[in-house]
């Protein structure tokens, strides 16, 4: 789609094209034992694939929108972004550990954030050939088809992506209704699984970051769900602090009960 006012690609078409190209680049490294370094005091791996995909995204997006700010997991943060109302928020490979282990549950995540909220978002999982796209005024799409969150309610089993430790202290009757799913190494992709109805929700440990969340947040919202903190507040992006506290992403029908259970957890 061409923005007739500007004579250029719309933001969503721009980030879709950029994500597809970055995914193609990353896929070339997949299961090929790319060089790996460690960051965050040896806690987080980063590979040649992450850097190559990041370079591609930066070259495409920053040249097309020089007036937008930039926030990427693999680019040194620059406070200059805080001066911009609109920023790109990027994770070139969300789920690097899974990527390096040969698992196909990883994706390229790209969002356009304006005044703290995503207005366009793309998740591209090239190993699965899945493309999730959403805009603030449109439907959430997976490979071009609309998606919606799960319609399970009431006494149905809740499929949750979470660690057992996150459920410690919830009401025993609620715990019996939870089916924990196998670990999904990409947080963004887990949220996409909530958006397309494969999960009812996911509980997110503290210290997730804008680049993990922004695109998936919008996709989930436009599919009929929400990503919130445990007080029920929607998230704000492109702040000085880019990490977040404990979160919950879920279908709108299930979210109130999940938040109630999480807020009443007790030690034990």
Residue frames relative to the residue before (quaternion, step in Angstrom):
aa qw qx qy qz dx dy dz
X 1.0000 0.0000 0.0000 0.0000 0.00 0.00 0.00
X 0.2553 -0.7595 0.5827 0.1358 3.54 -0.98 0.91
X 0.3621 -0.6908 0.5829 0.2280 3.55 -0.98 0.89
X 0.3416 -0.7933 0.4668 0.1902 3.55 -0.25 1.29
X 0.6183 0.5563 -0.3547 0.4271 3.57 1.08 -0.62
X 0.7821 0.3191 -0.1613 0.5104 3.53 0.96 -0.85
X 0.3702 -0.7415 0.4821 0.2840 3.57 1.22 -0.31
X 0.6426 0.4894 -0.3155 0.4980 3.56 1.11 0.63
X 0.6839 -0.4529 0.3627 0.4423 3.54 -1.30 0.17
X 0.5015 -0.6054 0.5157 0.3407 3.56 -1.15 0.61
X 0.6637 -0.5101 0.3593 0.4127 3.57 -1.21 0.42
X 0.6814 0.4929 -0.3177 0.4380 3.58 0.84 -0.88
X 0.6601 0.4846 -0.3224 0.4748 3.61 0.94 -0.75
X 0.6075 0.5537 -0.3455 0.4528 3.56 1.09 -0.69
X 0.7356 0.4193 -0.2604 0.4639 3.59 0.75 -0.96
X 0.5664 0.5612 -0.3928 0.4582 3.60 1.15 -0.46
X 0.6802 0.4899 -0.2931 0.4599 3.58 0.82 -0.96
X 0.6606 0.5078 -0.3040 0.4620 3.56 0.98 -0.86
X 0.6635 0.5026 -0.3065 0.4618 3.59 0.96 -0.83
X 0.6330 0.5288 -0.3337 0.4565 3.59 0.99 -0.77
X 0.6721 0.4843 -0.2991 0.4735 3.58 0.93 -0.86
X 0.6560 0.4997 -0.3150 0.4698 3.59 0.94 -0.84
X 0.6389 0.5269 -0.3224 0.4584 3.57 1.03 -0.76
X 0.6225 0.5333 -0.3287 0.4692 3.55 1.05 -0.77
X 0.6497 0.5101 -0.3099 0.4709 3.56 0.99 -0.86
X 0.6716 0.4968 -0.3006 0.4602 3.58 0.86 -0.95
X 0.6350 0.5490 -0.3296 0.4321 3.57 0.99 -0.83
X 0.6042 0.5730 -0.3488 0.4301 3.57 1.15 -0.56
X 0.6874 0.4410 -0.2663 0.5120 3.58 1.25 -0.45
X 0.5219 0.6906 -0.3967 0.3055 3.58 1.23 -0.49
X 0.8417 0.0342 -0.1072 0.5280 3.54 -0.86 1.12
X 0.5564 0.5909 -0.3907 0.4343 3.56 1.18 0.65
X 0.4541 -0.7232 0.4154 0.3135 3.59 1.30 0.35
X 0.0424 0.8242 -0.5620 0.0547 3.61 0.62 1.08
X 0.6151 -0.5370 0.4187 0.3974 3.54 -1.24 0.45
X 0.1500 -0.8005 0.5792 0.0339 3.56 -1.01 0.91
X 0.1011 -0.7455 0.6559 0.0614 3.52 -1.17 0.78
X 0.3341 -0.7336 0.5529 0.2109 3.57 -1.29 0.23
X 0.1002 -0.7852 0.6104 0.0283 3.55 -1.03 0.87
X 0.7599 0.3523 -0.2717 0.4740 3.57 -1.34 0.03
X 0.6782 -0.5157 0.2784 0.4434 3.53 0.85 1.10
X 0.7277 -0.4680 0.2331 0.4440 3.52 0.97 0.91
X 0.5158 0.6745 -0.3956 0.3501 3.57 1.26 0.21
X 0.8037 0.2487 -0.0910 0.5329 3.59 1.08 -0.71
X 0.3178 -0.7488 0.5446 0.2041 3.60 -0.81 0.94
X 0.0215 -0.7473 0.6624 0.0467 3.53 -1.26 0.53
X 0.2042 -0.8243 0.5243 0.0632 3.56 -0.83 0.97
X 0.6837 -0.4434 0.3768 0.4405 3.51 -1.35 0.11
X 0.6059 0.5591 -0.3531 0.4423 3.59 1.11 -0.60
X 0.6240 0.5351 -0.3348 0.4607 3.59 0.99 -0.83
X 0.6967 0.4793 -0.2801 0.4543 3.55 0.84 -0.99
X 0.6578 0.5085 -0.3199 0.4544 3.59 0.95 -0.83
X 0.6591 0.4914 -0.3087 0.4783 3.59 0.95 -0.82
X 0.6389 0.5295 -0.3241 0.4543 3.57 1.01 -0.79
X 0.6422 0.5233 -0.3227 0.4579 3.57 0.96 -0.84
X 0.6454 0.5182 -0.3192 0.4615 3.57 0.98 -0.81
X 0.6645 0.5025 -0.3024 0.4631 3.58 0.90 -0.93
X 0.6719 0.5026 -0.3039 0.4512 3.56 0.88 -0.93
X 0.6542 0.5217 -0.3205 0.4440 3.57 0.92 -0.89
X 0.7010 0.4678 -0.2718 0.4645 3.58 0.90 -0.90
X 0.7650 0.4249 -0.2186 0.4317 3.54 0.67 -1.13
X 0.7015 0.4753 -0.2928 0.4430 3.58 0.83 -0.90
X 0.6452 0.4977 -0.3329 0.4745 3.57 1.08 -0.58
X 0.6732 0.5001 -0.2941 0.4585 3.59 1.07 -0.72
X 0.7935 0.1451 -0.0555 0.5883 3.58 1.11 -0.69
X 0.0569 -0.8498 0.5232 0.0288 3.61 0.47 1.13
X 0.6481 0.5176 -0.3183 0.4591 3.58 1.22 -0.34
X 0.5825 0.5521 -0.3857 0.4552 3.62 1.25 0.05
X 0.4713 -0.6392 0.5234 0.3087 3.54 -1.20 0.53
X 0.2889 -0.7590 0.5676 0.1352 3.54 -1.33 0.22
X 0.0813 0.7599 -0.6405 0.0760 3.55 -0.93 1.00
X 0.1215 0.7873 -0.5895 0.1338 3.56 -0.58 1.20
X 0.5747 -0.5912 0.4364 0.3602 3.54 -1.09 0.68
X 0.7800 0.3549 -0.1730 0.4855 3.58 1.00 -0.78
X 0.6225 0.4475 -0.3719 0.5234 3.59 1.16 0.58
X 0.5234 -0.6227 0.4671 0.3466 3.59 -0.90 0.86
X 0.4646 -0.7043 0.4619 0.2734 3.55 -0.79 1.04
X 0.1271 -0.7703 0.6240 0.0330 3.52 -1.09 0.87
X 0.4371 -0.7261 0.4702 0.2461 3.57 -0.64 1.13
X 0.4535 0.6855 -0.4484 0.3512 3.58 1.25 -0.18
X 0.5790 0.6091 -0.3772 0.3893 3.60 1.10 -0.64
X 0.6141 0.5837 -0.3469 0.4023 3.58 1.10 -0.65
X 0.6190 0.5437 -0.3371 0.4557 3.57 1.25 -0.32
X 0.6564 0.5088 -0.2962 0.4718 3.57 1.29 -0.26
X 0.4372 -0.6869 0.5164 0.2653 3.58 -0.93 0.89
X 0.7764 0.2268 -0.1116 0.5773 3.57 1.13 -0.72
X 0.0014 0.7976 -0.6015 0.0448 3.56 -0.92 0.97
X 0.3916 -0.6209 0.6092 0.2999 3.51 -1.36 0.35
X 0.0875 -0.7668 0.6344 0.0436 3.58 -0.99 0.88
X 0.0245 -0.8642 0.4870 -0.1238 3.52 -0.31 1.37
X 0.0047 0.7195 -0.6931 -0.0430 3.51 -1.22 0.69
X 0.3444 -0.7893 0.4620 0.2120 3.61 -0.25 1.21
X 0.7611 -0.0193 -0.0322 0.6475 3.58 1.17 -0.56
X 0.1073 -0.7704 0.6268 0.0459 3.56 -0.48 1.18
X 0.7400 0.2845 -0.2543 0.5539 3.53 -0.52 1.24
X 0.1189 0.8427 -0.5169 0.0927 3.57 1.04 0.80
X 0.6263 0.5386 -0.3542 0.4383 3.61 0.94 -0.76
X 0.6635 0.4887 -0.3020 0.4794 3.57 0.94 -0.84
X 0.6042 0.5633 -0.3313 0.4560 3.55 1.04 -0.86
X 0.7185 0.4519 -0.2539 0.4639 3.57 0.83 -1.02
X 0.6610 0.4876 -0.2996 0.4854 3.58 1.23 -0.43
X 0.5483 -0.6398 0.3810 0.3805 3.56 1.29 -0.05
X 0.4678 0.6557 -0.4561 0.3783 3.58 1.26 0.27
X 0.4313 -0.7462 0.4513 0.2314 3.58 -0.98 0.80
X 0.5545 0.6229 -0.3854 0.3949 3.62 1.28 0.01
X 0.4513 0.6156 -0.5124 0.3935 3.55 0.38 1.31
X 0.0644 -0.8214 0.5665 0.0113 3.56 -1.13 0.47
X 0.4415 -0.6044 0.5867 0.3092 3.49 -1.42 0.24
X 0.1014 -0.8075 0.5808 0.0176 3.57 -0.81 1.04
X 0.0737 0.7874 -0.6046 0.0950 3.57 -0.75 1.09
X 0.0224 0.7898 -0.6120 0.0339 3.56 -0.89 0.98
X 0.2568 -0.6735 0.6602 0.2110 3.49 -1.36 0.42
X 0.0915 -0.8060 0.5848 -0.0014 3.55 -0.67 1.17
X 0.0333 -0.7886 0.6139 -0.0114 3.57 -0.84 1.02
X 0.8445 -0.0312 -0.0284 0.5338 3.55 -0.81 1.06
X 0.7809 -0.4130 0.1713 0.4362 3.52 0.90 1.00
X 0.7512 0.3340 -0.2009 0.5327 3.60 1.23 -0.19
X 0.5130 -0.6509 0.4565 0.3238 3.61 -1.04 0.71
X 0.1592 -0.7888 0.5895 0.0706 3.56 -0.99 0.90
X 0.7611 0.0645 -0.0831 0.6401 3.57 1.32 -0.17
X 0.0435 0.8186 -0.5694 0.0610 3.56 -0.94 0.86
X 0.0667 -0.7820 0.6196 0.0026 3.53 -1.12 0.80
X 0.0256 -0.7309 0.6812 0.0345 3.52 -1.15 0.79
X 0.0324 -0.7962 0.6041 -0.0067 3.55 -0.77 1.04
X 0.1045 -0.7792 0.6179 0.0127 3.54 -0.71 1.19
X 0.1908 -0.8528 0.4700 0.1246 3.61 0.23 1.22
X 0.6357 0.5333 -0.3486 0.4357 3.61 1.03 -0.63
X 0.7146 0.3901 -0.2298 0.5333 3.57 1.28 -0.41
X 0.3315 -0.7525 0.4863 0.2954 3.57 1.32 -0.23
X 0.4685 0.6507 -0.4518 0.3911 3.57 0.91 1.01
X 0.0542 -0.7879 0.6132 -0.0134 3.54 -0.90 1.01
X 0.0994 -0.7813 0.6159 0.0184 3.56 -0.66 1.18
X 0.0037 0.8019 -0.5943 0.0605 3.57 -0.88 1.00
X 0.1078 0.7795 -0.6152 0.0477 3.57 -1.10 0.70
X 0.1256 -0.7311 0.6608 0.1145 3.52 -1.33 0.48
X 0.6698 -0.5453 0.3344 0.3769 3.55 -1.22 0.52
X 0.7724 0.3099 -0.1742 0.5264 3.59 1.15 -0.49
X 0.6818 0.4657 -0.2891 0.4845 3.58 1.21 0.39
X 0.6532 -0.4899 0.3993 0.4170 3.53 -1.35 -0.10
X 0.4596 -0.6021 0.5584 0.3381 3.52 -1.34 0.27
X 0.1230 -0.8116 0.5709 0.0157 3.55 -0.87 1.01
X 0.1004 -0.7351 0.6649 0.0870 3.51 -1.28 0.61
X 0.8177 -0.1128 0.0056 0.5644 3.53 -0.50 1.24
X 0.7563 -0.4392 0.1889 0.4466 3.53 0.96 1.00
X 0.6828 0.4562 -0.2853 0.4943 3.59 1.26 -0.10
X 0.5448 -0.6376 0.4268 0.3385 3.62 -0.95 0.82
X 0.1386 -0.7706 0.6173 0.0766 3.54 -1.13 0.74
X 0.1141 -0.7745 0.6192 0.0613 3.54 -1.26 0.55
X 0.5768 -0.5849 0.4492 0.3513 3.52 -1.22 0.55
X 0.6884 -0.4732 0.3636 0.4123 3.54 -1.33 0.27
X 0.3207 -0.7404 0.5616 0.1831 3.53 -1.16 0.67
X 0.3610 0.7316 -0.5038 0.2838 3.59 1.21 0.24
X 0.0056 0.7980 -0.6013 0.0411 3.57 -0.98 0.85
X 0.8245 0.3312 -0.1758 0.4237 3.51 -1.40 -0.04
X 0.8521 -0.1582 0.1404 0.4787 3.54 -0.78 -1.08
X 0.3888 0.7122 -0.4960 0.3092 3.60 1.21 0.23
X 0.5651 -0.5633 0.4757 0.3702 3.55 -1.26 0.45
X 0.2836 -0.7519 0.5744 0.1560 3.55 -1.00 0.90
X 0.2170 -0.7605 0.5995 0.1232 3.58 -0.66 1.09
X 0.0158 0.8219 -0.5646 0.0739 3.56 -0.46 1.24
X 0.2576 -0.7076 0.6343 0.1751 3.53 -1.15 0.74
X 0.3889 0.6917 -0.5144 0.3251 3.55 -0.29 1.28
X 0.5196 -0.6031 0.4955 0.3474 3.52 -1.27 0.33
X 0.6095 -0.5616 0.4059 0.3851 3.57 -1.14 0.55
X 0.6087 0.5772 -0.3548 0.4127 3.58 1.08 -0.69
X 0.6336 0.5404 -0.3345 0.4412 3.59 1.12 -0.60
X 0.6933 0.4484 -0.2667 0.4971 3.58 1.23 -0.37
X 0.3992 0.7294 -0.4700 0.2963 3.56 1.27 0.00
X 0.8266 0.2368 -0.1802 0.4777 3.55 -0.80 1.01
X 0.4872 0.6301 -0.4723 0.3775 3.62 1.19 0.06
X 0.6817 -0.4707 0.3579 0.4309 3.55 -1.26 0.31
X 0.5198 -0.6727 0.4207 0.3167 3.64 -0.74 0.98
X 0.6373 0.5236 -0.3380 0.4532 3.59 1.01 -0.71
X 0.6303 0.5092 -0.3287 0.4851 3.58 1.07 -0.70
X 0.6460 0.5387 -0.3293 0.4290 3.57 0.92 -0.91
X 0.6239 0.5481 -0.3397 0.4416 3.59 1.06 -0.69
X 0.6866 0.4851 -0.2739 0.4671 3.56 1.18 -0.56
X 0.6156 0.5609 -0.3372 0.4390 3.58 1.29 -0.11
X 0.1311 -0.7418 0.6541 0.0682 3.53 -0.97 0.98
X 0.2341 -0.7774 0.5695 0.1282 3.57 -0.40 1.22
X 0.2846 -0.7665 0.5543 0.1557 3.56 -0.85 0.99
X 0.6700 -0.4906 0.3816 0.4058 3.52 -1.28 0.41
X 0.6138 -0.5943 0.3784 0.3562 3.56 -1.03 0.85
X 0.1589 -0.7505 0.6375 0.0712 3.54 -1.01 0.95
X 0.3615 -0.8030 0.4246 0.2103 3.63 -0.30 1.20
X 0.6914 0.4227 -0.2770 0.5164 3.60 1.17 -0.39
X 0.3877 -0.7267 0.5211 0.2238 3.57 -0.65 1.13
X 0.6349 0.5311 -0.3352 0.4500 3.58 0.93 -0.84
X 0.6794 0.4793 -0.3012 0.4668 3.58 0.92 -0.86
X 0.5885 0.5574 -0.3727 0.4517 3.62 1.06 -0.63
X 0.6655 0.4887 -0.3020 0.4765 3.57 0.94 -0.85
X 0.6171 0.5269 -0.3427 0.4734 3.59 1.10 -0.64
X 0.6258 0.5321 -0.3344 0.4620 3.59 1.09 -0.66
X 0.6064 0.5023 -0.3495 0.5077 3.58 1.16 -0.52
X 0.6507 0.5415 -0.3149 0.4293 3.57 0.95 -0.90
X 0.7749 0.3383 -0.2045 0.4932 3.62 0.91 -0.77
X 0.6477 -0.6124 0.2891 0.3490 3.56 1.22 0.50
X 0.4884 0.6641 -0.4463 0.3483 3.59 1.20 0.12
X 0.7540 0.1894 -0.1245 0.6166 3.56 1.28 -0.42
X 0.4321 -0.6546 0.5421 0.3016 3.54 -1.25 0.41
X 0.8189 -0.1400 0.1013 0.5473 3.57 1.08 -0.52
X 0.1470 -0.7415 0.6383 0.1455 3.50 -1.41 0.02
X 0.2601 -0.7296 0.6121 0.1590 3.53 -1.12 0.75
X 0.2175 -0.8117 0.5386 0.0615 3.54 -0.71 1.16
X 0.4197 -0.7066 0.5117 0.2506 3.56 -0.73 1.05
X 0.6098 -0.5465 0.4198 0.3915 3.54 -1.21 0.47
X 0.7606 0.3720 -0.3146 0.4292 3.53 -1.30 0.58
X 0.3418 0.6431 -0.5766 0.3703 3.56 1.01 0.80
X 0.3254 -0.7743 0.5236 0.1425 3.57 -1.21 0.47
X 0.7251 -0.4430 0.3125 0.4245 3.52 -1.31 0.41
X 0.6995 0.4933 -0.2892 0.4286 3.58 0.84 -0.98
X 0.6097 0.5365 -0.3554 0.4628 3.61 1.17 -0.43
X 0.8047 0.4187 -0.1077 0.4068 3.51 1.01 -0.97
X 0.6333 0.6302 -0.3620 0.2658 3.56 0.80 -1.06
X 0.7000 0.4512 -0.2891 0.4720 3.61 0.76 -0.96
X 0.6786 0.4956 -0.2932 0.4559 3.58 0.89 -0.94
X 0.5712 0.5935 -0.3658 0.4332 3.58 1.10 -0.69
X 0.7013 0.4582 -0.2713 0.4739 3.58 0.81 -0.99
X 0.6356 0.5289 -0.3340 0.4525 3.59 0.94 -0.84
X 0.6610 0.4950 -0.3022 0.4761 3.57 0.95 -0.86
X 0.6457 0.5299 -0.3220 0.4457 3.59 0.92 -0.86
X 0.7215 0.4444 -0.2566 0.4649 3.57 0.84 -0.96
X 0.6389 0.4937 -0.3249 0.4925 3.58 1.29 -0.22
X 0.6465 -0.5541 0.3136 0.4202 3.59 1.26 0.04
X 0.6308 0.5067 -0.3430 0.4772 3.56 1.22 0.41
X 0.2539 -0.7528 0.5788 0.1839 3.54 -1.25 -0.35
X 0.2079 -0.7157 0.6522 0.1385 3.51 -1.32 0.58
X 0.0878 0.8169 -0.5537 0.1360 3.57 -0.53 1.19
X 0.5071 -0.5698 0.5170 0.3884 3.53 -1.33 0.11
X 0.6960 -0.5162 0.2979 0.4006 3.57 -1.23 0.20
X 0.5997 0.5031 -0.3716 0.4991 3.57 1.32 0.10
X 0.5681 -0.6271 0.3611 0.3919 3.57 1.31 0.02
X 0.4903 0.6739 -0.4248 0.3534 3.58 1.25 0.22
X 0.4486 -0.6475 0.5381 0.2999 3.56 -1.05 0.74
X 0.5272 -0.6685 0.4406 0.2847 3.54 -1.19 0.56
X 0.2381 -0.7306 0.6208 0.1554 3.52 -1.27 0.55
X 0.1958 -0.8017 0.5609 0.0663 3.55 -0.89 1.01
X 0.7762 0.3108 -0.2798 0.4720 3.52 -1.38 0.37
X 0.3301 0.6772 -0.5615 0.3421 3.51 0.80 1.14
X 0.6685 -0.4509 0.3712 0.4604 3.56 -1.26 0.05
X 0.7307 0.3174 -0.1812 0.5767 3.58 1.06 -0.82
X 0.1785 -0.8401 0.5081 0.0654 3.57 -0.48 1.19
X 0.5930 0.5432 -0.3890 0.4494 3.60 1.22 0.10
X 0.2874 -0.7740 0.5530 0.1118 3.54 -1.25 0.53
X 0.5297 -0.6032 0.4955 0.3319 3.53 -1.31 0.40
X 0.7474 -0.3507 0.2776 0.4914 3.58 -1.26 -0.21
X 0.1135 -0.8134 0.5705 -0.0082 3.56 -0.93 0.99
X 0.1543 -0.7502 0.6275 0.1400 3.51 -1.36 0.19
X 0.0912 -0.7658 0.6349 0.0463 3.54 -0.96 0.92
X 0.1699 0.8031 -0.5444 0.1725 3.57 -0.72 1.02
X 0.6192 -0.4733 0.4493 0.4367 3.50 -1.36 0.07
X 0.6177 -0.5856 0.3730 0.3693 3.57 -1.07 0.71
X 0.6598 0.5261 -0.3168 0.4332 3.59 1.02 -0.74
X 0.7330 0.4233 -0.2271 0.4816 3.58 1.09 -0.69
X 0.5372 0.6893 -0.3939 0.2849 3.57 1.10 -0.65
X 0.6596 0.5158 -0.3544 0.4163 3.68 0.73 -0.83
X 0.6731 0.4837 -0.3021 0.4708 3.59 0.94 -0.84
X 0.6287 0.5243 -0.3433 0.4604 3.59 0.97 -0.78
X 0.6673 0.4934 -0.3066 0.4661 3.60 0.89 -0.89
X 0.6282 0.5324 -0.3388 0.4550 3.58 0.99 -0.77
X 0.6730 0.4915 -0.2987 0.4651 3.56 0.90 -0.89
X 0.6817 0.4945 -0.2976 0.4497 3.57 0.90 -0.88
X 0.6779 0.4955 -0.2978 0.4541 3.58 1.01 -0.76
X 0.7202 0.4059 -0.2407 0.5085 3.59 1.22 -0.40
X 0.3007 0.7510 -0.5323 0.2496 3.57 1.16 0.43
X 0.1158 -0.7785 0.6134 0.0654 3.52 -1.11 0.66
X 0.5877 -0.5655 0.4381 0.3781 3.54 -1.21 0.44
X 0.4657 0.6742 -0.4908 0.2960 3.50 -1.07 0.67
